[in-house]
């Protein structure tokens, strides 16, 4: 694709990166076939190719309007288009860059601006989110129907193992997971303990930075990344062999730390090391001897939902299924595995109507084989799916914690 960026963007690192991504696109349109919003809305501007044209026009100096921003807002950033693209277009990076630039050009309505501001302050704040969630759970019986479904029932964690092993891995507690699904990391720690591996959480590591970064607060997102690197660094220097990701949404972000901080003179090398150590829990377990994890009792037929961040961003399609199959789990058949469930970070809040349509589609696709339960690999997907699922939803690692 030929480009001619205006001076305002052409001489900036972001503009130069966007231009190189744009030039890789050959307009083939393969991406539209796997784009959830294009499939639902059948509008070229709500598919990757159309959005790429809109972003190109903006970066070349054409007027940008609220309509343009709306089409970019409706993108899930699921990155299914990247998996399909034969030219390797890094669409996720392009839309992150363009959204942040458009945000400065087109002011939002006060209500919309406040909602985004609140999400960027509440979700990444572990203590504040936990407090609000507890209040919601206390008053859940009297909440209106729509709000009630958004508040998950209170969950408890299994005890963390007391043993200490020579092999040590780091884990990210994150921001939402500790209070919404506290058993996820506890179960992972117990499973790894059976394999002679100690999993530890760095107390000062918090939100991975994805919430702020994807809401166009790039500097705040980068600040959170630096804080996590500082929190992990002593353990990395002490020999931690990996940073295990139990939430693929966080994994997709952490694996990009090296790229996002490449121009930071203080953090570039450390960020690159962190990204090298970042690995999804499933990919890590697949490298281990899984004989000790074989199930004594069947959990029934299990449908696995592979989050977009796991299959399209972390490129781990089929990995968790291999781990579960080796452990003796009976995997149910599912349909349309490449399509997003509609959670997509804050998307389910900011684009509720479209998110619910995608959720309905995904529930149907996951239950075609009448599974006894659904498992997934990302906290956002787990909470979103369980609002409408006819069967229980949990993190897949809980199946192996026996």
BELLIN-V198159 format. One record per residue. RES is the residue in one letter. NEAR is the number of other C-alpha atoms within 12 Angstrom. Layout:
BEGIN
((RES/NEAR) (RES/NEAR))
END
This chain:
BEGIN
((X/19) (X/17) (X/26) (X/24) (X/27) (X/19) (X/13) (X/17) (X/25) (X/20) (X/16) (X/17) (X/16) (X/27) (X/32) (X/24) (X/29) (X/37) (X/37) (X/25) (X/30) (X/39) (X/25) (X/24) (X/33) (X/20) (X/24) (X/19) (X/26) (X/24) (X/37) (X/33) (X/26) (X/30) (X/43) (X/39) (X/41) (X/31) (X/24) (X/28) (X/20) (X/17) (X/19) (X/24) (X/28) (X/33) (X/38) (X/48) (X/37) (X/29) (X/41) (X/45) (X/33) (X/34) (X/40) (X/37) (X/25) (X/35) (X/37) (X/25) (X/20) (X/18) (X/18) (X/27) (X/21) (X/20) (X/18) (X/30) (X/30) (X/24) (X/33) (X/42) (X/37) (X/37) (X/46) (X/43) (X/42) (X/45) (X/41) (X/41) (X/41) (X/37) (X/32) (X/27) (X/27) (X/17) (X/22) (X/23) (X/35) (X/34) (X/45) (X/37) (X/35) (X/39) (X/45) (X/36) (X/38) (X/43) (X/40) (X/28) (X/29) (X/35) (X/31) (X/17) (X/20) (X/20) (X/17) (X/21) (X/12) (X/11) (X/12) (X/19) (X/18) (X/15) (X/21) (X/30) (X/23) (X/23) (X/29) (X/32) (X/24) (X/25) (X/37) (X/36) (X/29) (X/27) (X/22) (X/21) (X/27) (X/26) (X/20) (X/21) (X/32) (X/20) (X/21) (X/24) (X/24) (X/17) (X/18) (X/22) (X/16) (X/15) (X/16) (X/13) (X/12) (X/15) (X/19) (X/21) (X/22) (X/28) (X/32) (X/34) (X/26) (X/22) (X/20) (X/17) (X/23) (X/20) (X/19) (X/25) (X/25) (X/16) (X/20) (X/20) (X/19) (X/16) (X/22) (X/28) (X/37) (X/42) (X/45) (X/46) (X/41) (X/47) (X/38) (X/38) (X/43) (X/36) (X/34) (X/39) (X/37) (X/30) (X/31) (X/43) (X/43) (X/34) (X/31) (X/47) (X/43) (X/32) (X/40) (X/41) (X/31) (X/30) (X/30) (X/23) (X/30) (X/32) (X/40) (X/38) (X/31) (X/26) (X/21) (X/25) (X/32) (X/36) (X/44) (X/45) (X/43) (X/43) (X/40) (X/33) (X/37) (X/40) (X/41) (X/29) (X/27) (X/27) (X/20) (X/24) (X/31) (X/35) (X/26) (X/33) (X/45) (X/34) (X/25) (X/39) (X/41) (X/24) (X/28) (X/38) (X/27) (X/17) (X/28) (X/29) (X/18) (X/15) (X/17) (X/29) (X/27) (X/36) (X/41) (X/42) (X/46) (X/49) (X/48) (X/47) (X/45) (X/48) (X/45) (X/39) (X/43) (X/48) (X/36) (X/33) (X/39) (X/28) (X/25) (X/35) (X/31) (X/20) (X/18) (X/19) (X/10) (X/14) (X/27) (X/23) (X/22) (X/32) (X/35) (X/26) (X/28) (X/42) (X/36) (X/23) (X/33) (X/39) (X/37) (X/44) (X/43) (X/42) (X/31) (X/30) (X/37) (X/26) (X/17) (X/20) (X/19) (X/25) (X/21) (X/21) (X/31) (X/23) (X/24) (X/15) (X/16) (X/20) (X/29) (X/21) (X/29) (X/35) (X/42) (X/46) (X/49) (X/44) (X/48) (X/45) (X/46) (X/42) (X/37) (X/34) (X/33) (X/37) (X/28) (X/29) (X/28) (X/24) (X/27) (X/39) (X/32) (X/24) (X/34) (X/38) (X/29) (X/24) (X/31) (X/25) (X/32) (X/27) (X/33) (X/27) (X/22) (X/26) (X/21) (X/27) (X/29) (X/35) (X/44) (X/49) (X/45) (X/42) (X/41) (X/44) (X/45) (X/35) (X/34) (X/31) (X/28) (X/29) (X/27) (X/22) (X/19) (X/30) (X/31) (X/29) (X/25) (X/35) (X/34) (X/27) (X/29) (X/36) (X/40) (X/29) (X/29) (X/40) (X/33) (X/21) (X/21) (X/22) (X/30) (X/26) (X/35) (X/44) (X/42) (X/43) (X/48) (X/45) (X/44) (X/42) (X/45) (X/42) (X/38) (X/39) (X/47) (X/32) (X/30) (X/30) (X/31) (X/19) (X/23) (X/28) (X/38) (X/38) (X/45) (X/44) (X/38) (X/33) (X/39) (X/40) (X/34) (X/22))
END
